[in-house]
Amino acid sequence: MKKALFLSSILLLPLTGCDVFESSKKQIEEQYLSQNSELKEAVEAIREQGLAAVSATAEKGSVAACVAKQLDGDPMGALIEVEGALQDGADLSKLAETIEGLSDQEISLESIPQLLQQGADTVNYLRTLLGEYDLSELQDKVSQLLQDGQSQSQDIGEHLRGLVEQCQ
């Protein structure tokens, strides 16, 4: 009995670890946003209503309007809609390489396992960005981002925080 309990505990530990990292990223993001209530309200509004809706309806001169403008002007700005993205340490240039490597023919059932190996966050980011742009437009924007030399060494969270912090 003790052996079975010990064995099941060892097998379940890695499965619970994923949730711990995911929730800790969200908790750290919540703590970061709690330091500035206007930024928190702007990010929450964008996540609830969408970036385009907040851009169109936010009062001029408000923090929400500024945040929406900053994010809307950046190819990776749509990632703000993913909870925990402000604290994600994933390499932005690797995400850009993944996007650049996609083509209409590559998005198939055969390519899904390869994307999943890169991580659930990567798949979630791709889904969010492809909801905002079509594939060729996204590839062009990412290519331009890399050519301009912006954010090649930054992580996703640092990049997004840099955009929203310009509105403080």
Buried (B, 14 or more C-beta within 10 A) or exposed (E): EEEEEEEEEEEEEEEEEEEEEBEEBBEBBBEBBEEBEBBBBBBEBBBEBBBEEBBEEBEEEBBBBBBBBBBBEBBBBBBBBBBBBBBBEBBBBEBBEBBBEBEEEEBEEEBEEEBEEBEEBBBBBBEBBBEBBEBEEBBBBBBEBBEEEBBEEBBBBBBBBBBBEEBE
